[in-house]
């Protein structure tokens, strides 16, 4: 009788170990998939930022006067808003 209890316990332990091994493998696969997704997203984001920077550089080179005028207008507007907000307090 005690041998059958020991055998059943050993079977349960073996099955639990297999289930734990499968769960560990599934978690490791999910983490690997997540890392791959994050790497691809980071690469695409970097490529998009580089393309935006290149487009902006070309636009500034084609329209330098418009760029300076726009920068001046944005600066004046920001300064006015900041001054107005500080004055209200």
Backbone as JSON Lines, residues from 0, in Angstrom:
{"i":0,"aa":"X","n":[0.82,-1.18,0.0],"ca":[0.0,0.0,0.0],"c":[0.86,1.25,0.0]}
{"i":1,"aa":"X","n":[1.88,1.29,0.83],"ca":[2.69,2.48,0.86],"c":[3.5,2.63,-0.41]}
{"i":2,"aa":"X","n":[3.76,1.53,-1.1],"ca":[4.48,1.65,-2.36],"c":[3.58,2.28,-3.43]}
{"i":3,"aa":"X","n":[2.33,1.97,-3.44],"ca":[1.43,2.57,-4.42],"c":[1.25,4.06,-4.15]}
{"i":4,"aa":"X","n":[1.23,4.46,-2.92],"ca":[1.14,5.88,-2.58],"c":[2.4,6.59,-3.05]}
{"i":5,"aa":"X","n":[3.54,5.97,-2.84],"ca":[4.8,6.56,-3.29],"c":[4.82,6.64,-4.81]}
{"i":6,"aa":"X","n":[4.37,5.6,-5.48],"ca":[4.35,5.61,-6.94],"c":[3.41,6.7,-7.47]}
{"i":7,"aa":"X","n":[2.22,6.82,-6.85],"ca":[1.29,7.87,-7.29],"c":[1.86,9.25,-7.04]}
{"i":8,"aa":"X","n":[2.5,9.43,-5.93],"ca":[3.12,10.72,-5.62],"c":[4.2,11.04,-6.63]}
{"i":9,"aa":"X","n":[5.0,10.05,-6.98],"ca":[6.06,10.25,-7.97],"c":[5.46,10.61,-9.33]}
{"i":10,"aa":"X","n":[4.35,9.96,-9.69],"ca":[3.69,10.27,-10.97],"c":[3.16,11.71,-10.97]}
{"i":11,"aa":"X","n":[2.55,12.12,-9.86],"ca":[2.03,13.48,-9.75],"c":[3.16,14.51,-9.82]}
{"i":12,"aa":"X","n":[4.25,14.2,-9.16],"ca":[5.41,15.11,-9.2],"c":[5.96,15.19,-10.61]}
{"i":13,"aa":"X","n":[6.06,14.05,-11.28],"ca":[6.55,14.03,-12.67],"c":[5.64,14.83,-13.59]}
{"i":14,"aa":"X","n":[4.33,14.66,-13.44],"ca":[3.38,15.4,-14.26],"c":[3.45,16.9,-13.97]}
{"i":15,"aa":"X","n":[3.58,17.25,-12.7],"ca":[3.69,18.67,-12.33],"c":[4.96,19.28,-12.91]}
{"i":16,"aa":"X","n":[6.03,18.52,-12.89],"ca":[7.29,19.02,-13.47],"c":[7.15,19.23,-14.97]}
{"i":17,"aa":"X","n":[6.46,18.32,-15.66],"ca":[6.25,18.49,-17.11],"c":[5.4,19.71,-17.41]}
{"i":18,"aa":"X","n":[4.36,19.9,-16.6],"ca":[3.5,21.08,-16.79],"c":[4.27,22.36,-16.53]}
{"i":19,"aa":"X","n":[5.09,22.35,-15.51],"ca":[5.9,23.54,-15.21],"c":[6.88,23.8,-16.34]}
{"i":20,"aa":"X","n":[7.44,22.75,-16.9],"ca":[8.37,22.9,-18.02],"c":[7.66,23.49,-19.24]}
{"i":21,"aa":"X","n":[6.45,23.0,-19.52],"ca":[5.69,23.55,-20.65],"c":[5.32,25.0,-20.42]}
{"i":22,"aa":"X","n":[4.93,25.33,-19.2],"ca":[4.57,26.71,-18.88],"c":[5.79,27.62,-19.01]}
{"i":23,"aa":"X","n":[6.93,27.16,-18.55],"ca":[8.15,27.95,-18.66],"c":[8.51,28.18,-20.13]}
{"i":24,"aa":"X","n":[8.36,27.14,-20.94],"ca":[8.65,27.27,-22.38],"c":[7.69,28.26,-23.04]}
{"i":25,"aa":"X","n":[6.43,28.19,-22.66],"ca":[5.44,29.11,-23.24],"c":[5.74,30.55,-22.85]}
{"i":26,"aa":"X","n":[6.12,30.77,-21.61],"ca":[6.45,32.12,-21.16],"c":[7.69,32.63,-21.88]}
{"i":27,"aa":"X","n":[8.7,31.78,-22.02],"ca":[9.93,32.17,-22.72],"c":[9.63,32.53,-24.18]}
{"i":28,"aa":"X","n":[8.76,31.75,-24.83],"ca":[8.39,32.05,-26.21],"c":[7.64,33.38,-26.3]}
{"i":29,"aa":"X","n":[6.75,33.62,-25.35],"ca":[6.0,34.89,-25.35],"c":[6.94,36.07,-25.15]}
{"i":30,"aa":"X","n":[7.91,35.92,-24.27],"ca":[8.87,37.0,-24.05],"c":[9.7,37.24,-25.3]}
{"i":31,"aa":"X","n":[10.15,36.18,-25.94],"ca":[10.93,36.32,-27.17],"c":[10.12,37.02,-28.26]}
{"i":32,"aa":"X","n":[8.84,36.65,-28.38],"ca":[7.98,37.3,-29.37],"c":[7.82,38.79,-29.05]}
{"i":33,"aa":"X","n":[7.63,39.1,-27.76],"ca":[7.48,40.5,-27.35],"c":[8.73,41.31,-27.63]}
{"i":34,"aa":"X","n":[9.9,40.73,-27.38],"ca":[11.16,41.42,-27.66],"c":[11.29,41.7,-29.15]}
{"i":35,"aa":"X","n":[10.91,40.73,-29.97],"ca":[10.96,40.93,-31.42],"c":[10.04,42.06,-31.87]}
{"i":36,"aa":"X","n":[8.85,42.11,-31.3],"ca":[7.9,43.17,-31.65],"c":[8.45,44.53,-31.25]}
{"i":37,"aa":"X","n":[9.02,44.62,-30.06],"ca":[9.57,45.89,-29.59],"c":[10.74,46.33,-30.46]}
{"i":38,"aa":"X","n":[11.59,45.39,-30.85],"ca":[12.73,45.74,-31.72],"c":[12.25,46.27,-33.07]}
{"i":39,"aa":"X","n":[11.26,45.59,-33.65],"ca":[10.74,46.06,-34.94],"c":[10.11,47.44,-34.81]}
{"i":40,"aa":"X","n":[9.35,47.66,-33.73],"ca":[8.7,48.96,-33.52],"c":[9.75,50.05,-33.32]}
{"i":41,"aa":"X","n":[10.8,49.75,-32.58],"ca":[11.86,50.74,-32.36],"c":[12.57,51.07,-33.67]}
{"i":42,"aa":"X","n":[12.82,50.06,-34.48],"ca":[13.48,50.3,-35.77],"c":[12.59,51.14,-36.68]}
{"i":43,"aa":"X","n":[11.3,50.82,-36.73],"ca":[10.38,51.59,-37.57],"c":[10.27,53.02,-37.05]}
{"i":44,"aa":"X","n":[10.24,53.2,-35.75],"ca":[10.19,54.55,-35.18],"c":[11.44,55.34,-35.5]}
{"i":45,"aa":"X","n":[12.59,54.7,-35.41],"ca":[13.85,55.37,-35.76],"c":[13.89,55.74,-37.23]}
{"i":46,"aa":"X","n":[13.41,54.84,-38.08],"ca":[13.38,55.14,-39.52],"c":[12.44,56.31,-39.81]}
{"i":47,"aa":"X","n":[11.29,56.34,-39.15],"ca":[10.33,57.43,-39.36],"c":[10.92,58.76,-38.88]}
{"i":48,"aa":"X","n":[11.61,58.74,-37.74],"ca":[12.22,59.98,-37.24],"c":[13.32,60.47,-38.18]}
{"i":49,"aa":"X","n":[14.1,59.55,-38.7],"ca":[15.16,59.93,-39.63],"c":[14.57,60.52,-40.92]}
{"i":50,"aa":"X","n":[13.51,59.91,-41.41],"ca":[12.85,60.43,-42.62],"c":[12.26,61.82,-42.36]}
{"i":51,"aa":"X","n":[11.65,62.01,-41.2],"ca":[11.09,63.32,-40.85],"c":[12.19,64.37,-40.78]}
{"i":52,"aa":"X","n":[13.32,64.02,-40.18],"ca":[14.44,64.95,-40.07],"c":[14.98,65.31,-41.45]}
{"i":53,"aa":"X","n":[15.1,64.32,-42.32],"ca":[15.58,64.59,-43.69],"c":[14.6,65.49,-44.45]}
{"i":54,"aa":"X","n":[13.31,65.22,-44.32],"ca":[12.31,66.05,-45.0],"c":[12.35,67.49,-44.47]}
{"i":55,"aa":"X","n":[12.49,67.64,-43.16],"ca":[12.55,68.97,-42.56],"c":[13.79,69.73,-43.03]}
{"i":56,"aa":"X","n":[14.91,69.04,-43.07],"ca":[16.15,69.67,-43.54],"c":[16.0,70.15,-44.98]}
{"i":57,"aa":"X","n":[15.42,69.33,-45.83],"ca":[15.22,69.73,-47.23],"c":[14.27,70.92,-47.33]}
{"i":58,"aa":"X","n":[13.21,70.93,-46.54],"ca":[12.24,72.03,-46.59],"c":[12.9,73.33,-46.12]}
{"i":59,"aa":"X","n":[13.73,73.25,-45.08],"ca":[14.43,74.45,-44.6],"c":[15.38,74.98,-45.66]}
{"i":60,"aa":"X","n":[16.05,74.08,-46.36],"ca":[16.98,74.5,-47.41],"c":[16.24,75.13,-48.6]}
{"i":61,"aa":"X","n":[15.06,74.65,-48.9],"ca":[14.3,75.2,-50.03],"c":[13.64,76.53,-49.69]}
{"i":62,"aa":"X","n":[13.22,76.73,-48.43],"ca":[12.49,77.93,-48.03],"c":[13.1,78.56,-46.78]}
{"i":63,"aa":"X","n":[14.31,79.13,-46.89],"ca":[14.96,79.65,-45.68],"c":[14.26,80.89,-45.1]}
{"i":64,"aa":"X","n":[13.74,81.78,-45.93],"ca":[13.1,83.0,-45.44],"c":[11.8,82.64,-44.71]}
{"i":65,"aa":"X","n":[11.03,81.76,-45.29],"ca":[9.79,81.32,-44.65],"c":[10.08,80.64,-43.31]}
{"i":66,"aa":"X","n":[11.16,79.88,-43.24],"ca":[11.55,79.21,-42.0],"c":[11.88,80.22,-40.91]}
{"i":67,"aa":"X","n":[12.67,81.23,-41.26],"ca":[13.04,82.25,-40.28],"c":[11.81,83.02,-39.82]}
{"i":68,"aa":"X","n":[10.93,83.39,-40.76],"ca":[9.71,84.13,-40.41],"c":[8.8,83.3,-39.5]}
{"i":69,"aa":"X","n":[8.65,82.04,-39.82],"ca":[7.81,81.16,-39.01],"c":[8.4,80.99,-37.61]}
{"i":70,"aa":"X","n":[9.71,80.79,-37.53],"ca":[10.36,80.64,-36.22],"c":[10.19,81.9,-35.38]}
{"i":71,"aa":"X","n":[10.31,83.06,-36.01],"ca":[10.13,84.33,-35.3],"c":[8.69,84.45,-34.78]}
{"i":72,"aa":"X","n":[7.72,84.11,-35.63],"ca":[6.31,84.2,-35.23],"c":[6.0,83.25,-34.07]}
{"i":73,"aa":"X","n":[6.52,82.06,-34.13],"ca":[6.29,81.09,-33.05],"c":[6.93,81.59,-31.76]}
{"i":74,"aa":"X","n":[8.13,82.13,-31.84],"ca":[8.82,82.65,-30.65],"c":[8.07,83.81,-30.02]}
{"i":75,"aa":"X","n":[7.59,84.73,-30.84],"ca":[6.84,85.87,-30.32],"c":[5.54,85.4,-29.67]}
{"i":76,"aa":"X","n":[4.85,84.48,-30.33],"ca":[3.6,83.96,-29.77],"c":[3.84,83.25,-28.44]}
{"i":77,"aa":"X","n":[4.86,82.4,-28.39],"ca":[5.17,81.69,-27.15],"c":[5.55,82.67,-26.03]}
{"i":78,"aa":"X","n":[6.37,83.66,-26.36],"ca":[6.75,84.66,-25.37],"c":[5.57,85.45,-24.85]}
{"i":79,"aa":"X","n":[4.66,85.81,-25.75],"ca":[3.47,86.54,-25.35],"c":[2.59,85.7,-24.43]}
{"i":80,"aa":"X","n":[2.39,84.44,-24.79],"ca":[1.56,83.56,-23.95],"c":[2.19,83.35,-22.58]}
{"i":81,"aa":"X","n":[3.48,83.13,-22.53],"ca":[4.16,82.92,-21.25],"c":[4.07,84.18,-20.4]}
{"i":82,"aa":"X","n":[4.31,85.34,-21.01],"ca":[4.19,86.6,-20.28],"c":[2.79,86.83,-19.77]}
{"i":83,"aa":"X","n":[1.8,86.55,-20.58],"ca":[0.41,86.72,-20.18],"c":[0.06,85.78,-19.02]}
{"i":84,"aa":"X","n":[0.54,84.52,-19.07],"ca":[0.25,83.56,-18.01],"c":[0.94,83.96,-16.7]}
{"i":85,"aa":"X","n":[2.15,84.5,-16.78],"ca":[2.85,84.92,-15.58],"c":[2.21,86.17,-14.97]}
{"i":86,"aa":"X","n":[1.68,87.03,-15.81],"ca":[1.05,88.25,-15.36],"c":[-0.26,87.95,-14.61]}
{"i":87,"aa":"X","n":[-0.95,86.93,-14.99],"ca":[-2.23,86.57,-14.37],"c":[-2.06,86.08,-12.95]}
{"i":88,"aa":"X","n":[-0.92,85.51,-12.62],"ca":[-0.71,84.98,-11.26],"c":[-0.34,86.08,-10.38]}
